[in-house]
Amino acid sequence: MRVALDDSYSVFHRVEDDPFTNYLQQPLYFEVELMGSNNPKVSLELAYCWATLEEDKMSLPRWDLIVNGCANSRDPHPVIFHSVLPKGRVHYPSNVKRFEVPMFAFAEDKDNLNRQVFVHCDVVICDVRNPVDAACNVQCSDQDNTMKGQKRAISDDPGFKHVTSGPIIIMSS
């Protein structure tokens, strides 16, 4: 998982330049890619994504960004999914997912400003011809109460792979 500098997803923050600094007014753009895949029949799906103040994915507090493959419906500033087209370096759009995180999500608690944030995702790799796993067959159009009772604990599914990006420093101005 990596951070793009803007919504064109053409230039990315380099890990060797960590930590990445972002201002509160600016969204963060994330790309998750199934590396080394040349298979258009495979789909990378974002099952869960969340942010923490520590590198440990189980640390608290945490902000749920994507739940059961959909933007967190309880978040007043939900993530925005960006479509991926077969263009430039992307040959198989099903192998890449992109999403935008409005930084206002972390501003409710002023203690979080000027602190580091880590973004974590649990991803699943699906066969597009046979999406039997619930994480592979997600419909997000009706997010009100349809997902109640279906939330699984983070990473309790052996099919999930975990990726993390960070640290990201959030600056107020």
Secondary structure, 3 states (H helix, E strand, C coil): CEEECCCCCCCECCHHHCCEEEECCCCEEEEEECCCCCCCCEEEEEEEEEEECCCCCCCCCEEEEEECCEECCCCCCCCEEECCCCCCCCCCHHHEEEEEECHHHHCCCHHHCCCEEEEEEEEEEEECCCCCCHHHCCCCCCCCCCCCCCCCCCCCCCCEEEEEEEEEEEECC
